[in-house]
Amino acid sequence: MWRSLTMRCPTQDLPVTITAVPASLPKVVCGSSGMTVLLPNGYTEDVKVLDKNLQKVSAIASPGHCGYAVQKGPNYVSFSALYTACDVSIVHHHYVLTVYYKTARGASMVVDMKCPLLFTPSTPVTVKPGTPPAMCYKSAMSARLPTVSVQLVKILDKVGKEVTVVSLASKCGYHLVKEERDIYFSVPYTACDVKILDHHYVLTVIYTSFAGHRTVIHLRCPVPAPSPIEAGVSCLEDYMSIELPLGPLNEVKVVGKYPCEGDGSKCCMNSY
């Protein structure tokens, strides 16, 4: 039985984004059907959410069924999201949504809205932001690392070598955001050094803590079943590669420029 997959690698540079955050992070308030955060004074159109494809999309321009509400206050911007909103994910028994915004001075900020999954009180409770474990999304995973600089964040590549994330960001799609006390690190599942081990996407991260200690963590997120073989594509500087299940070499084929027509008798497929 023939099986096909599409090998993909990014073509455009994805720069490292370094931002700052205010002295105190906005507080998230959890309600019975949604969560709300009061952001510093700014423009409503600058409030964006991280969608399931790891893209920033305008909250105010999102369709009504997405369940977002953005309102301008006297010295703040109120943003609310239903737990059933389009881009809210469930991570470790919590509703999670990453929100980007800008202050009145134009400084770029980020905050993770997070509320317990079984939260059904009669009155709202304020949840203080913390340092969550790895968060798993549809196409990426992320974590907050307690370190002072993006230069102190490294990953273990596929040959076991420690490499700074900054040096790989544009080629591999890694994303770093400097916050007040942490570094926000986002990793697409298709990133260069992400491996699939025991049905999980895995990336080894090394960073230096505030106390100067070398720390090693393993970001892990489950691979949806059935496991997509295209997640094993490795993107290098001038070529891409993939490890296929064991089988005859003459059965490895690529689809040419002319797609299959009708019953497939006119498929252009090349063997290697």
C-alpha positions as CSV (number, residue, x, y, z in Angstrom):
1,M,0.0,0.0,0.0
2,W,1.4,3.3,-1.1
3,R,1.7,6.1,1.5
4,S,2.5,9.7,0.8
5,L,3.7,12.7,2.7
6,T,4.7,16.3,2.0
7,M,8.1,17.5,3.2
8,R,8.0,21.1,4.3
9,C,10.7,23.5,5.4
10,P,10.4,27.3,6.1
11,T,11.7,29.7,3.4
12,Q,11.4,33.0,5.1
13,D,13.5,34.3,8.0
14,L,11.7,34.2,11.4
15,P,13.6,36.8,13.5
16,V,14.1,36.6,17.2
17,T,11.7,39.0,18.9
18,I,12.8,40.5,22.1
19,T,10.3,42.5,24.1
20,A,9.9,43.8,27.7
21,V,7.0,43.6,30.2
22,P,5.8,46.1,32.8
23,A,6.8,45.9,36.4
24,S,3.7,43.8,37.2
25,L,2.0,41.4,34.8
26,P,-1.8,41.9,34.2
27,K,-3.9,39.7,36.5
28,V,-6.2,37.2,34.9
29,V,-9.7,36.8,36.3
30,C,-11.4,33.4,35.9
31,G,-15.2,33.4,35.6
32,S,-17.8,30.6,35.1
33,S,-17.7,30.8,31.3
34,G,-14.7,32.8,30.4
35,M,-11.6,34.7,31.5
36,T,-10.8,38.4,31.5
37,V,-7.6,40.5,31.7
38,L,-7.2,44.2,32.1
39,L,-4.3,45.3,29.9
40,P,-2.4,48.6,30.3
41,N,-3.7,51.6,28.4
42,G,-3.2,51.1,24.6
43,Y,-5.2,50.6,21.4
44,T,-7.8,47.8,21.0
45,E,-6.5,46.9,17.6
46,D,-3.1,46.1,19.1
47,V,-4.6,43.2,21.1
48,K,-3.8,39.9,19.3
49,V,-4.1,36.2,20.2
50,L,-1.8,33.3,19.3
51,D,-3.9,31.0,17.1
52,K,-3.7,27.2,16.8
53,N,-1.2,27.7,13.9
54,L,1.1,29.8,16.0
55,Q,0.2,33.0,14.2
56,K,-0.8,36.3,15.8
57,V,-4.3,37.4,14.8
58,S,-6.2,40.5,15.8
59,A,-8.8,39.8,18.5
60,I,-11.1,42.6,17.6
61,A,-11.1,41.5,13.9
62,S,-11.8,37.9,14.7
63,P,-15.3,36.5,13.7
64,G,-18.0,36.9,16.3
65,H,-18.3,33.2,16.9
66,C,-14.7,33.1,18.2
67,G,-15.8,34.5,21.5
68,Y,-13.5,37.4,22.1
69,A,-14.4,40.8,23.5
70,V,-12.1,43.9,23.5
71,Q,-13.2,47.1,25.2
72,K,-11.4,50.4,25.8
73,G,-11.6,51.7,29.3
74,P,-10.4,55.1,30.7
75,N,-6.9,54.0,31.3
76,Y,-6.9,50.3,30.3
77,V,-8.0,47.8,27.6
78,S,-10.3,45.0,28.8
79,F,-10.0,41.7,26.9
80,S,-12.2,38.7,27.5
81,A,-12.3,35.2,26.0
82,L,-14.8,32.4,26.4
83,Y,-13.4,29.1,27.4
84,T,-14.9,27.9,24.1
85,A,-13.1,30.6,22.1
86,C,-11.5,29.7,18.8
87,D,-7.9,29.7,20.0
88,V,-8.2,28.6,23.7
89,S,-6.3,25.4,24.3
90,I,-6.6,22.9,27.2
91,V,-3.2,22.4,28.7
92,H,-2.6,20.4,31.9
93,H,-6.2,20.8,33.0
94,H,-6.2,24.5,32.3
95,Y,-7.8,26.8,29.7
96,V,-4.8,28.7,28.1
97,L,-4.6,31.6,25.7
98,T,-1.6,33.6,24.8
99,V,-2.3,37.3,24.3
100,Y,-0.1,40.0,22.7
101,Y,-0.6,43.7,23.2
102,K,1.1,47.1,23.1
103,T,1.2,49.8,25.7
104,A,0.5,53.4,25.0
105,R,4.2,53.9,24.4
106,G,4.3,51.2,21.8
107,A,6.1,48.5,23.9
108,S,5.2,45.0,22.8
109,M,4.0,42.7,25.6
110,V,2.7,39.2,26.1
111,V,0.6,37.5,28.8
112,D,-0.7,34.0,29.1
113,M,-4.3,33.8,30.2
114,K,-4.8,30.6,32.3
115,C,-7.8,29.3,34.2
116,P,-8.5,25.9,35.8
117,L,-10.5,23.5,33.6
118,L,-13.1,22.7,36.3
119,F,-13.4,26.3,37.5
120,T,-17.1,26.9,38.2
121,P,-17.4,29.3,41.2
122,S,-20.2,31.8,41.8
123,T,-17.7,34.7,42.1
124,P,-14.6,35.3,40.1
125,V,-11.1,34.6,41.6
126,T,-7.9,36.2,40.5
127,V,-5.2,33.8,39.4
128,K,-1.7,35.2,39.6
129,P,0.6,34.5,36.7
130,G,3.4,32.0,37.3
131,T,5.9,29.9,35.4
132,P,3.9,27.1,33.7
133,P,5.3,23.8,32.4
134,A,5.5,23.1,28.7
135,M,2.3,24.2,27.0
136,C,1.2,22.1,24.1
137,Y,-0.7,23.6,21.1
138,K,-1.8,22.2,17.7
139,S,1.4,23.1,15.9
140,A,3.9,24.1,18.6
141,M,4.9,23.9,22.3
142,S,6.2,26.6,24.5
143,A,7.6,27.3,28.0
144,R,8.8,30.1,30.2
145,L,12.5,29.8,31.2
146,P,13.7,31.6,34.4
147,T,16.8,33.1,32.9
148,V,18.0,36.7,32.2
149,S,19.0,36.6,28.6
150,V,18.0,34.9,25.3
151,Q,21.7,34.3,24.8
152,L,21.7,31.8,27.7
153,V,19.1,29.6,26.1
154,K,20.5,26.6,24.2
155,I,19.0,23.4,22.6
156,L,20.5,20.0,22.0
157,D,20.6,19.4,18.2
158,K,20.1,16.1,16.5
159,V,23.8,15.2,16.7
160,G,23.9,16.0,20.4
161,K,25.6,19.4,20.2
162,E,24.6,22.3,22.3
163,V,23.6,25.3,20.1
164,T,22.3,28.7,21.1
165,V,18.7,29.2,20.1
166,V,19.4,32.7,18.8
167,S,21.7,31.4,16.2
168,L,19.0,29.0,14.9
169,A,15.9,31.2,15.2
170,S,15.7,32.4,11.6
171,K,16.4,29.0,10.1
172,C,14.4,26.8,12.4
173,G,11.4,28.9,13.5
174,Y,12.3,29.2,17.2
175,H,10.7,32.2,18.9
176,L,12.1,34.0,22.0
177,V,10.4,36.8,23.9
178,K,12.2,38.5,26.8
179,E,9.9,39.2,29.8
180,E,10.5,40.7,33.2
181,R,11.6,37.5,34.9
182,D,11.5,34.9,32.2
183,I,12.2,34.1,28.6
184,Y,9.2,32.9,26.6
185,F,10.4,30.2,24.3
186,S,8.1,28.8,21.5
187,V,9.0,25.8,19.4
188,P,7.1,24.6,16.3
189,Y,6.8,20.8,16.1
190,T,8.5,21.1,12.7
191,A,11.5,22.9,14.1
192,C,15.0,21.5,13.1
193,D,15.8,19.7,16.3
194,V,12.5,18.4,17.6
195,K,12.4,14.6,17.7
196,I,9.6,12.1,18.0
197,L,10.2,9.8,20.9
198,D,7.7,7.4,22.5
199,H,4.8,9.2,20.6
200,H,5.9,12.6,21.9
201,Y,7.5,15.7,20.3
202,V,10.7,16.2,22.4
203,L,13.3,19.0,22.5
204,T,16.1,19.2,25.1
205,V,16.6,22.8,26.3
206,I,19.6,24.0,28.3
207,Y,19.6,27.4,30.1
208,T,21.4,29.2,32.9
209,S,19.2,30.1,35.9
210,F,19.3,33.4,37.8
211,A,21.5,31.7,40.4
212,G,24.0,30.8,37.7
213,H,23.1,27.1,37.7
214,R,23.1,25.1,34.4
215,T,19.6,23.6,34.0
216,V,18.5,21.0,31.5
217,I,14.8,20.4,30.7
218,H,12.9,18.3,28.2
219,L,10.0,19.9,26.4
220,R,7.5,17.1,25.6
221,C,4.1,17.2,23.9
222,P,2.0,14.2,22.7
223,V,1.9,13.5,19.0
224,P,-1.8,13.1,17.9
225,A,-2.7,9.6,16.8
226,P,-1.9,8.4,14.2
227,S,1.6,9.9,14.4
228,P,2.2,12.1,11.4
229,I,5.3,10.9,9.6
230,E,6.0,14.3,8.2
231,A,6.9,15.6,11.6
232,G,10.2,13.8,11.2
233,V,11.4,16.1,8.4
234,S,14.8,17.6,9.2
235,C,15.4,21.1,7.7
236,L,19.0,21.9,7.1
237,E,20.7,24.9,5.4
238,D,20.6,23.5,1.8
239,Y,18.4,20.4,1.9
240,M,15.8,18.5,3.9
241,S,15.7,14.9,4.9
242,I,13.4,12.3,6.6
243,E,13.7,8.9,8.2
244,L,11.2,6.5,6.6
245,P,10.0,3.1,7.9
246,L,12.1,0.2,6.8
247,G,11.3,-1.0,3.3
248,P,12.7,-1.5,-0.3
249,L,14.6,1.5,-1.7
250,N,13.0,1.2,-5.1
251,E,9.6,1.9,-3.5
252,V,10.6,5.4,-2.4
253,K,9.2,7.8,-5.0
254,V,8.6,11.5,-5.3
255,V,5.7,13.2,-7.1
256,G,6.8,15.3,-10.0
257,K,5.6,18.7,-11.1
258,Y,2.5,17.2,-12.8
259,P,-0.1,15.9,-10.4
260,C,-2.1,12.8,-10.8
261,E,-5.1,12.9,-13.2
262,G,-8.3,10.9,-13.2
263,D,-7.7,7.4,-12.0
264,G,-4.0,8.0,-11.3
265,S,-2.7,6.5,-14.5
266,K,-1.0,9.7,-15.5
267,C,0.8,10.3,-12.2
268,C,4.4,11.5,-12.6
269,M,6.4,9.7,-10.0
270,N,10.1,9.2,-9.8
271,S,12.0,6.4,-8.1
272,Y,15.4,6.9,-6.4
